[in-house]
Amino acid sequence: MVYVEEVSAEQQQWTRPIAKLLLDIKAAVERAKAQGETKLSDEQLITYRARYDRLVKRAARREPAAERCAA
């Protein structure tokens, strides 16, 4: 996550939202574990995947190399 802060301001337009998403997923996993769950709900997985896909598409429009990294 430190790398996100070290990239150019232009790159931060897509790296920061992806980093936030990853932290949101991490927090959701921690909450699920604390409640005795072994995985996130299907609804959560669908929601997080959709957010990820939107962010990667947005990043690809801003910086084509980002799409290759996400594949």
Secondary structure, 3 states (H helix, E strand, C coil): CHHHHHCCHHHHHHHHHHHHHHHHHHHHHHHHHHCCCCCCCHHHHHHHHHHHHHHHHHHHHHCHHHHHHHC
